[in-house]
Amino acid sequence: MSFFWSRDREPLAVTITFFHMQPGPFAERCLMALRLKGIGFEEVILDPTLGQNRTPEFLSLNPRGTLPVLQDGSVVVRESQAIMFYLDKAYSEPPLFGTTPKEAGAIMQAIWDQTSYIEPLLKSIIGPLVFGKGDLSAVDAVEQKLVTELEALDRVMALTGWIVGNAISAADLSLYPLLFAVRASLREPAARNRCQAVLTALDQLPNLRSWLQAIAKIDGAAIE
């Protein structure tokens, strides 16, 4: 999954290095934030199976060896949510965490709702179907719970078309890559008979589908 943001201006002349692995929906959150803000950066893709995230050089940046990691001069930030937050504080336009305390609180609340209730369900699908890790039986076990969460999201998006407020925010960037990955994986032949109710929800819930299409249009991806 690759993202190519259409921008009307040249990327900002800054020195940022972004380390991540592929495929990686968590890294995509950060890539979307970088490109949406028009920030110039160097992309370094590491292969954990070759131990490229365990070299002394990389461990000096992140002793945990986890990805993604962003280096901005002397500043090093790991974890996708923290990276998005850092970028929004360091490069304020367009704002991803709102422009008022009320908006910031609502966006963070939406992100933590996703982290607590939606992400675990999505990871149960992404693990076996995208990364080949985990138990396939878990995919079927989360189906109805995830459909219920998607239906709730559809109702939220009916208000403005976005998860929070009147414009794209970190709450949208946080969730979109995961839903994109799940939708793509459920269309693969290997998953043809799994979680069809989830795929139907992603394809047919009107506000959710419009939201996916809106971000895909910005992103340059295709939503069929």
C-alpha positions, -999 to +999 in steps of 0.1 A: +000+000+000+015+033-011+003+068-006+010+097-030-004+130-018-013+156-044+001+190-033-001+224-049+032+235-034+068+222-032+077+202+000+091+222+028+130+222+028+136+203+060+158+174+069+137+146+082+144+108+079+115+084+084+123+048+091+097+021+086+090-014+073+067-025+045+038-032+045+029-011+075-005+007+081+010+023+112+038+038+092+013+050+067-003+073+093+030+092+095+036+092+057+001+107+052+008+134+078+042+142+062+027+144+027-004+162+037+017+189+054+041+191+024+071+182+044+102+170+026+117+138+040+140+109+033+123+075+035+143+046+048+127+011+046+141-015+069+136-052+068+133-067+103+137-102+090+173-092+081+179-076+115+181-041+099+162-027+129+187-042+153+219-027+141+239-005+165+232+025+144+194+021+145+194+010+182+212+043+190+180+060+177+155+036+192+168+011+218+136-009+214+143-015+178+106-009+169+093+009+138+083+035+127+108+061+138+111+097+127+144+117+130+141+155+126+176+168+132+185+160+168+149+150+176+139+113+175+103+102+179+090+066+178+054+052+177+030+064+150+007+084+172+035+103+188+051+110+154+019+125+141+016+146+173+052+158+169+048+167+133+016+187+141+035+207+168+066+212+147+048+220+114+015+235+121-002+237+087-026+222+081-035+214+117-042+177+124-051+181+161-074+210+158-070+247+165-087+249+199-085+229+231-120+216+225-111+203+190-078+188+203-097+170+231-123+156+207-096+144+183-076+127+210-108+112+224-116+097+190-081+083+186-082+066+220-116+052+212-101+037+181-071+024+200-092+008+227-121-006+208-116-007+170-078-013+166-078-046+185-105-059+161-087-047+130-054-061+142-071-095+146-078-094+108-046-076+096-023-100+116-034-132+098-044-118+065-018-091+059+012-101+079+006-139+081+007-138+119-019-150+143-049-174+143-073-172+113-101-183+136-098-150+154-108-133+121-143-148+123-146-142+160-144-104+157-166-100+127-199-089+143-181-067+169-163-049+141-194-044+121-211-028+151-181-004+154-182+004+117-220+012+119-213+036+148-185+053+128-210+056+099-234+075+121-206+098+134-195+106+098-230+115+088-225+149+106-196+164+086-181+136+066-151+134+089-145+117+123-141+149+141-149+185+129-152+198+094-118+188+080-095+159+079-076+154+112-053+130+130-084+109+139-090+102+102-053+096+095-051+072+124-079+049+113-078+051+075-047+030+068-060+002+090-094+001+073-077+004+039-056-026+047-085-047+060-107-039+030-079-048+006-071-080+025-107-092+026-109-088-012-080-113-017-089-148-028-075-163+004-100-143+025-130-147+001-152-165+027-141-146+057-157-115+073-180-108+044-202-088+068-172-065+074-165-061+037-201-054+031-201-027+058-170-010+043-185-011+008-221-002+016-223+020+047-228+053+028-210+077+050-181+054+057-177+046+020-178+084+012-151+090+038-129+062+024-133+077-011-126+112+001-093+102+017-084+080-012-089+110-035-065+131-015-042+101-013-043+091-050-054+055-042-083+038-059-114+027-040-135+005-063 
